Amino acid sequence: MINPVSRILDLLDGDKDEIYNRGIEALKGGDIPGAIKLFSKVISLNPSDAHAQYNLAYCLGLQKNYAESARRYREFSRLGPDEADDDLREYITVLERAASAEKGRAEEIVNSYLAHSEQLSSEVYIAGTRIRFDTLLTAADDFLFSGEFSDATIRDEMATAMSAKIPLRFYAVKPLQSIDPRDAFGFAIAFASAGYSVAKASLKLLGEGAYHAALPKDISPKIQFSKQFYEMGLMKRGNPIPWKLVRRVLDACIESNLKNFLEKMPVAAHSAEAIRKHLVEEFVLTGYYLGLRENATAQ
């Protein structure tokens, strides 16, 4: 019997981007051994592919190969230091501890850490007030669709700072090379609005004074497309809502916006990962940053 993954590799013959996309599909479909084979092939073609290293590490962790999972996460951290945060470094340490533990203890060590991490991303207590994931997400949705919200701020900021760059980011994804620039700008505004609403919902739940007091004082007036700036700069320096919870809410926004985008642009379905990473995620984070910055500069 022919192994379907081997057949895919034969057909794609060195197309590392398509092999990577097939690896994502295998992972989402629960074919972990197939995903491991596909991501390993991407790495054999391009050892510097940080995201393939990350996904391979994740899959190896699911198979309880903790030592190799930790090694791949460390390689990801070396290749993409801007994306390796304190949480990942802590998780690598946990995996290495599990790999050297007595038989039967390894899985318990990892599961205990993951359970605690999941709790931190589900709810937090701040000044005696419990803030839950679903509460923050609902508050963000309510703000986005309320009369309070206007995308004028986002539209003006993005038009001034990067209007020419927005279509270029869409053109970089092959199926979107013929997209109308006006449509590209409209999608970018929609994505950024989702992130902006998360920031504003955070203000509402915490109170603007408390939130502003914890913001860094040197927020740049310039919009930047820099994951390092967003996650390592803003989110790690005193943000009163723990980044685990914020990131989970933002991820929900990213997935929802990606789904809506692909429903309107089905021709791009095979490039879903590239669209998520280079368009939806970046613009959602941009909107979140704008929401924080508006508060910081208004006080």
C-alpha positions, 0 to 999 in steps of 0.5 A: 500500500502506498503511503499517502504522505510519501505520494504527496512528497513525490508529487510536490518534489521540493516545493517547500511552501506547498509541503509546509501547507500540507503539513499544516493540513495534516496537523489540523486533521490529526495526522501527526506522523504525517505532519512530522514527515512533511515538516521534516521534509521542509526542514531538509529543504530549508533548515532555516525555516523557523516555523517548520521547526516550531510545528515539528517541535509541537508535533513531537511533543504530541507524540511525547518525544519530549527531548526532540521536541525541546531541541526543535523549539530551541532551534526555532528560538535560535532562528527566530529570536524575535518570536521566542518569548519567556513562555516558550523558554519556560516550556522548553525547560519543562520539556527537558525536565520531562525528558530526563525524568523517570519513566511515567513521570514525564507526561505528568510533568508536561501535563501539569504545566500545560494545565496551569498554562491553560488556566492562565489563558482562561481567566485572571484575577486583577485587583480582585476582579475576575476577567475570563477569556469569554468575558473579554472576547464578548466585550470586544465583540460588543464594542466592535458592533456598538455605536461607540466604535468607528474605524475612522481612527484606524482608517486615518492612521493606516492611510497616513502611515502605510496606505501604499504598503497595504496592497503590497502585503496582499500581493505577496500572497500569490492568489491575491496578486490581482486583488483590487487595492481598495479591497485590500485596504478594506480587509486590512481595516477590518482586521485591524478593527478586531484588534483595536476592539480587544484593546478597548474592551481591556480598557473598559474591563480594567478602567482606563486609569489602571490600564494607562498606568501600566503601559510603557511610556515610550510607545512609538507614534509610528505604526510598525509591522514588527512582531518583536515590537508588539509581543516582546516590547509592549506585551512583556512590559507591564501590560496589566492583562497577562499576555496569555489571555490577551493572545488567546482572545486575539487568536480567536479574532484572527481565526474568525477574520481568516474564516470570513476572508476565505469565505469571500476569497475562496481562491486563496484557500490553499494559502490560508497559513500565509494569509493568517501569518502575513496579513490577518495576524499582522493587521489584528496586532496593528489594531491592538497596538493602535488601541493601546497607543490611543489610550497612552497618548490621551492621558 
